[in-house]
Amino acid sequence: MEINTRKQNNTLVVSAKGRIDAVTAPEFENSLSDLITNGETTFLINFNNLDYISSAGLRSILATAKKLKEKKGEIIFYGLQGPVKDVFNIAGFYSIFRIFNTEEEALKKN
């Protein structure tokens, strides 16, 4: 898994590429946790290039969302495709999180 970040206005855009599974989920969660510790409170997660997410990946997202809620922050997603989109749908994440098709849509609604 590869993680890249960039700042867009007051939002941190986090792009994940590859897979978030039992092996990589802790790295993903720790990266986001470090960013929260450094003062970031609004994450826009780009899953355009994410091929797979497991239940461990979903748990890391929920743990991050809990930390952000304590800081009055938010995690927003865009670019979900294929199996990742299916897993989010089955897990009920569409009713928990704001999810958009494109970065432009997400930034407009933020």
Order of alpha helices (4+ residues) and beta strands (2+ residues): beta-beta-alpha-beta-alpha-beta-alpha-alpha-beta-alpha
